[in-house]
């Protein structure tokens, strides 16, 4: 049996856009199968939260607020990453 992907959601929900992203992800999960999700809605300006390395996420979907954060994710061990900057 295949392992369930571990996906970190780094999306602020203070705006309608972020809430819409989460709704779209929820709809996708209902039709395409399970993911293990860890959600963090804090503003990310100072790099990735420490838990992302400990949790060993397979991928990240995020509202990325700085070029530094984009570079940090790109250097990481993630199989996939998608974001809005």
FENQUI-V838766 format. One record per pair of residues at least 6 apart in sequence whose ideal C-beta (glycine too) atoms are under 7 Angstrom apart, sorted by the first residue. I is the first residue (numbers start at 1). J is the second residue. D is the distance in whole Angstrom. If there is no record, write none. Layout:
I_J_D, I_J_D
//
This chain:
4_34_5, 4_35_6, 4_36_5, 5_35_5, 5_36_7, 5_58_5, 5_59_7, 6_36_5, 6_55_7, 6_56_7, 6_57_5, 6_58_5, 7_35_5, 7_37_6, 7_57_6, 7_58_7, 7_59_5, 7_61_6, 8_38_5, 8_52_6, 8_57_4, 8_60_5, 9_25_7, 9_37_6, 9_38_7, 9_39_5, 9_61_5, 10_40_5, 10_44_6, 10_60_6, 10_62_3, 10_63_7, 11_18_5, 11_21_5, 11_22_6, 11_41_6, 11_61_7, 11_62_6, 11_63_5, 12_18_5, 12_41_6, 12_43_6, 12_63_5, 13_19_5, 13_22_7, 13_41_5, 18_63_6, 25_61_7, 29_35_6, 38_55_6, 38_57_7, 40_49_6, 43_65_6, 44_62_7, 44_64_7, 44_65_6, 44_69_6, 45_65_5, 45_66_6, 47_68_7, 47_69_6, 47_72_6, 48_69_7, 48_72_6, 48_73_7, 57_78_6, 58_78_7, 58_79_5, 59_78_5, 59_79_6, 59_80_4, 59_81_6, 60_73_6, 60_78_6, 60_81_5, 61_82_5, 61_83_7, 62_83_4, 63_83_7, 63_84_5, 64_70_5, 64_83_4, 64_84_7, 64_85_5, 65_85_7, 70_83_7, 70_85_6, 73_81_5
//
